[in-house]
Amino acid sequence: MTGDRSPIMSRKVPAASAARAVAAYAPRSLSASATVFVRAVVARAVPQTPARCKAWLFAAGKLAEFGERVGLELSPEVLLSGAVIERFVLIGCDGLSPASVRTLRTNLRALARALERYPEPAPVPLVRERAKRPYSPGEIDGYLRLADAQATHARRMRASALVCLGAGAGIIAGELRHVRGSDIVERSGGVLVTVAGARPRAVPVLERYQQRLLEAAAFAGDRYVIGGRDPDRRNVTDTLSAALSTDSSLPRLQAGRLRSTWLVECAARIGLGAFMQAAGLSCSQRLGDLAAQLPDATEDELVALLASGDSS
């Protein structure tokens, strides 16, 4: 019965097609010795699909051509060594696009692994860290109400500053502890937070958080806005976060989610979603490459784009 193939038989068919493709491989651009080398290494690797076979044949052919040109021995031990593959990628891929070069290197490395007698185990895939879910406007309002309900004026100021620095300026946890009252200033038509450390910058504060943050800054003066004497203590914000997480109707307060709240609002303001959709972009690395070609924005431009005109 032709329609009732077993799984084993189904696996054999692509492998047999791959073997036929290896046997038929005879490009005019390669010498006879290079062709023999390519057939031998790809046959030893036993590609399980015609597509994988075609990719390995093409990559091995390019490598063999390069090996002959620079006088290397046509053997797997020489040409498929890591050093030769990297040399080929750097100086032997003239005329190929960056994407094609990356594909060639990936296929050559896979071919080399397939030929190893005792191959090293493949790296365990790690979970990619995703952006944290932002808080809703109602949840932010809830945290600010809890901040206003703290027992002392100092606690009210510090708790309010914690929410406003995160959701209003996107300050991350490690930076929060180092912000002093004097780092929060009215300038360029808005309110700015001067951030020091590994990524020094001036961050405009979203308009609806500005007054609260200015009040907290005036109270703190030259001291740390969220309190504490040693900003290197990682648990400085723990007490404040716990105090703002007492309402069972609200999720636990997290600095990462406060930052995501600011990021999402800013992204909406500058039309980032529409731009990425129209450009067909999904990778943030490409956005970084594009941004590197643009001039740095002035404080006035940052305030006008990110902080002013807040209607909520």
C-alpha positions as CSV (number, residue, x, y, z in Angstrom):
1,M,0.0,0.0,0.0
2,T,1.7,3.2,-1.2
3,G,-0.2,5.5,1.3
4,D,0.8,3.5,4.4
5,R,4.5,4.2,5.0
6,S,6.1,3.6,8.3
7,P,8.1,6.4,10.1
8,I,11.3,4.5,9.4
9,M,10.6,4.3,5.7
10,S,9.7,8.0,5.6
11,R,13.1,8.9,7.2
12,K,15.0,6.7,4.7
13,V,13.5,8.4,1.6
14,P,15.0,11.9,2.3
15,A,18.3,10.3,3.3
16,A,18.4,8.3,0.1
17,S,17.6,11.5,-1.9
18,A,20.5,13.2,-0.1
19,A,22.9,10.4,-1.0
20,R,21.9,10.7,-4.7
21,A,22.6,14.4,-4.5
22,V,26.1,13.7,-3.2
23,A,26.8,11.2,-5.9
24,A,25.6,13.6,-8.6
25,Y,27.6,16.6,-7.3
26,A,30.0,17.7,-10.0
27,P,30.3,21.5,-10.3
28,R,32.3,22.9,-13.2
29,S,33.9,25.5,-11.0
30,L,35.8,23.0,-8.8
31,S,38.8,20.9,-9.7
32,A,38.5,17.1,-9.7
33,S,40.3,16.8,-6.3
34,A,38.1,19.4,-4.7
35,T,35.0,17.7,-6.0
36,V,36.2,14.3,-4.5
37,F,36.9,16.0,-1.2
38,V,33.4,17.6,-1.0
39,R,31.6,14.4,-1.9
40,A,33.6,12.5,0.7
41,V,33.1,14.8,3.6
42,V,29.4,15.3,3.0
43,A,28.8,11.6,2.5
44,R,30.6,10.9,5.8
45,A,28.4,13.5,7.5
46,V,25.3,11.6,6.4
47,P,22.9,14.5,5.8
48,Q,19.3,13.5,6.6
49,T,17.5,15.8,4.2
50,P,18.2,17.0,0.7
51,A,18.1,20.6,1.9
52,R,20.8,20.0,4.5
53,C,22.8,18.0,1.9
54,K,22.6,20.9,-0.6
55,A,23.7,23.4,2.0
56,W,26.7,21.3,3.1
57,L,27.8,20.6,-0.5
58,F,27.7,24.3,-1.3
59,A,29.6,25.3,1.8
60,A,32.2,22.6,1.5
61,G,32.7,23.5,-2.2
62,K,33.4,27.1,-1.3
63,L,35.8,26.0,1.4
64,A,37.6,23.6,-0.9
65,E,38.0,26.3,-3.5
66,F,39.5,28.6,-0.9
67,G,41.8,25.8,0.4
68,E,43.2,25.2,-3.0
69,R,43.7,28.9,-3.6
70,V,45.8,29.4,-0.5
71,G,47.6,26.1,-0.7
72,L,46.0,24.1,2.1
73,E,45.7,20.3,2.1
74,L,42.3,19.1,1.0
75,S,41.5,17.1,4.1
76,P,38.7,17.4,6.7
77,E,41.2,17.7,9.5
78,V,42.8,20.8,7.9
79,L,39.9,22.6,6.1
80,L,37.2,22.0,8.7
81,S,39.3,23.1,11.6
82,G,37.9,26.1,13.5
83,A,40.9,28.3,12.6
84,V,40.6,27.6,8.8
85,I,36.8,28.2,8.8
86,E,37.3,31.5,10.5
87,R,40.1,32.4,8.0
88,F,37.8,31.5,5.1
89,V,35.0,33.6,6.6
90,L,37.3,36.7,6.9
91,I,39.2,36.6,3.7
92,G,37.6,34.0,1.4
93,C,34.1,35.2,1.0
94,D,34.5,38.2,-1.3
95,G,31.3,39.2,-3.1
96,L,29.0,37.5,-0.7
97,S,26.5,39.3,1.5
98,P,26.9,39.3,5.3
99,A,23.9,37.0,5.6
100,S,25.4,34.5,3.2
101,V,28.7,34.6,5.0
102,R,27.0,33.9,8.3
103,T,25.1,31.0,6.7
104,L,28.3,29.5,5.3
105,R,30.0,29.6,8.7
106,T,27.0,28.0,10.4
107,N,26.9,25.2,7.8
108,L,30.6,24.6,7.9
109,R,30.6,24.4,11.7
110,A,27.7,21.9,11.5
111,L,29.5,19.8,8.9
112,A,32.6,19.8,11.1
113,R,30.6,18.6,14.1
114,A,28.9,15.9,12.1
115,L,32.4,14.5,11.2
116,E,33.7,14.4,14.7
117,R,34.0,10.9,16.2
118,Y,33.1,12.1,19.7
119,P,31.3,15.5,19.1
120,E,30.9,17.8,22.0
121,P,27.3,18.1,23.2
122,A,25.4,21.0,21.7
123,P,24.9,24.0,24.0
124,V,21.7,23.8,26.1
125,P,19.3,26.5,24.8
126,L,18.7,29.1,27.5
127,V,15.5,30.9,28.0
128,R,15.6,34.4,26.4
129,E,14.7,37.1,28.9
130,R,11.6,38.9,27.8
131,A,10.6,42.4,28.7
132,K,8.5,42.5,31.8
133,R,4.8,43.3,31.5
134,P,4.0,47.0,32.1
135,Y,1.6,48.2,34.8
136,S,-1.8,49.6,33.7
137,P,-2.6,53.3,34.5
138,G,-5.0,52.0,37.2
139,E,-2.3,50.0,38.9
140,I,0.1,53.0,38.9
141,D,-2.7,55.1,40.5
142,G,-3.1,52.4,43.1
143,Y,0.6,52.5,44.0
144,L,0.6,56.2,44.3
145,R,-2.4,56.1,46.6
146,L,-0.5,53.6,48.8
147,A,2.5,56.0,48.7
148,D,0.2,58.8,50.0
149,A,-1.1,56.6,52.8
150,Q,2.4,55.9,54.3
151,A,2.7,56.7,58.0
152,T,5.4,59.4,57.8
153,H,6.1,62.3,55.5
154,A,9.5,60.8,54.7
155,R,8.0,57.5,53.8
156,R,5.4,59.2,51.6
157,M,8.1,61.1,49.7
158,R,10.4,58.1,49.2
159,A,7.6,55.8,48.1
160,S,6.2,58.3,45.7
161,A,9.7,58.9,44.3
162,L,10.2,55.2,43.7
163,V,7.0,54.9,41.6
164,C,7.7,58.2,39.7
165,L,11.4,57.5,38.9
166,G,10.4,54.0,37.5
167,A,7.2,54.7,35.7
168,G,7.9,58.3,34.9
169,A,11.6,58.1,33.9
170,G,12.4,54.5,33.4
171,I,15.2,54.5,36.0
172,I,16.3,50.9,36.6
173,A,16.8,49.4,40.1
174,G,20.5,49.7,40.3
175,E,20.3,53.4,39.3
176,L,17.4,54.2,41.7
177,R,19.6,53.9,44.8
178,H,22.0,56.6,43.5
179,V,19.6,59.3,42.6
180,R,19.8,62.4,44.9
181,G,17.3,65.2,45.2
182,S,19.8,67.5,43.5
183,D,19.8,65.2,40.4
184,I,16.2,66.1,39.7
185,V,15.9,69.5,38.1
186,E,13.6,71.7,36.1
187,R,15.3,72.4,32.8
188,S,14.6,72.6,29.0
189,G,10.9,73.2,29.6
190,G,10.4,70.0,31.7
191,V,11.8,68.0,34.5
192,L,15.0,65.9,34.0
193,V,16.7,63.2,36.1
194,T,20.5,63.2,35.8
195,V,21.6,59.6,35.9
196,A,25.3,58.8,36.6
197,G,27.0,55.4,36.4
198,A,27.7,53.1,33.5
199,R,25.1,54.8,31.2
200,P,25.1,58.5,32.2
201,R,22.3,60.5,30.7
202,A,19.5,63.1,31.3
203,V,16.1,61.5,31.3
204,P,12.9,63.6,30.8
205,V,10.1,62.8,33.3
206,L,6.6,62.2,31.9
207,E,4.5,65.2,32.8
208,R,2.0,63.6,35.1
209,Y,4.8,62.4,37.5
210,Q,6.8,65.7,37.5
211,Q,5.2,67.5,40.4
212,R,5.3,64.5,42.7
213,L,9.0,64.0,41.8
214,L,9.9,67.6,42.4
215,E,8.3,67.5,45.8
216,A,10.3,64.4,46.7
217,A,13.5,66.0,45.3
218,A,12.9,69.1,47.4
219,F,12.4,67.0,50.5
220,A,15.6,64.9,49.9
221,G,17.9,67.8,48.9
222,D,21.4,66.4,48.5
223,R,20.4,63.1,50.1
224,Y,19.2,60.0,48.2
225,V,15.6,60.4,47.0
226,I,14.5,56.9,48.0
227,G,16.5,56.9,51.3
228,G,19.4,54.9,52.7
229,R,22.9,55.9,53.4
230,D,24.8,53.3,51.3
231,P,23.5,53.1,47.7
232,D,25.5,49.9,47.1
233,R,23.1,48.0,49.4
234,R,20.8,46.1,47.1
235,N,17.9,45.9,49.6
236,V,17.4,49.7,49.9
237,T,14.2,49.6,47.9
238,D,12.9,46.3,49.4
239,T,11.0,48.0,52.3
240,L,9.4,50.6,50.0
241,S,8.4,48.0,47.5
242,A,6.9,45.8,50.3
243,A,4.9,48.8,51.6
244,L,3.5,49.4,48.1
245,S,2.5,45.8,47.7
246,T,0.1,45.5,50.6
247,D,-3.1,45.9,48.5
248,S,-4.2,42.4,47.4
249,S,-5.9,43.9,44.4
250,L,-2.5,45.0,43.0
251,P,0.4,42.9,41.8
252,R,3.7,43.1,43.6
253,L,5.6,46.2,42.8
254,Q,8.7,45.5,40.8
255,A,11.3,48.0,39.5
256,G,11.5,46.1,36.2
257,R,7.8,46.4,35.5
258,L,7.9,50.1,36.4
259,R,10.6,50.6,33.7
260,S,8.6,48.6,31.2
261,T,5.6,51.0,31.9
262,W,7.8,53.9,31.0
263,L,9.3,52.2,27.9
264,V,5.9,51.2,26.5
265,E,4.5,54.7,26.9
266,C,7.5,56.3,25.3
267,A,7.4,53.8,22.5
268,A,3.8,54.7,21.8
269,R,4.6,58.5,21.9
270,I,7.3,58.2,19.2
271,G,5.3,55.8,17.1
272,L,7.8,52.9,17.4
273,G,5.2,50.2,16.9
274,A,3.9,51.7,13.7
275,F,7.5,52.3,12.4
276,M,8.6,48.7,13.1
277,Q,5.4,47.4,11.5
278,A,5.9,49.5,8.4
279,A,9.6,48.7,8.1
280,G,9.1,44.9,8.8
281,L,11.5,45.0,11.7
282,S,11.3,42.7,14.7
283,C,14.9,42.7,15.9
284,S,16.0,45.4,18.4
285,Q,19.6,45.0,17.3
286,R,18.8,46.5,14.0
287,L,17.1,49.4,15.8
288,G,20.4,50.0,17.7
289,D,22.4,49.9,14.4
290,L,20.0,52.5,13.0
291,A,20.1,54.7,16.1
292,A,23.9,54.7,16.0
293,Q,23.7,56.6,12.7
294,L,21.5,59.4,14.1
295,P,22.8,62.5,16.0
296,D,22.2,62.7,19.7
297,A,19.0,64.4,20.7
298,T,19.3,67.6,22.7
299,E,17.6,68.0,26.1
300,D,14.9,70.2,24.6
301,E,14.2,67.6,21.9
302,L,13.9,64.8,24.5
303,V,11.5,66.8,26.7
304,A,9.4,67.8,23.7
305,L,9.2,64.3,22.4
306,L,8.9,62.2,25.6
307,A,7.7,64.3,28.5
308,S,5.4,67.2,27.4
309,G,1.8,67.0,26.2
310,D,0.7,64.4,28.7
311,S,-3.0,64.5,28.7
312,S,-3.7,61.8,31.3
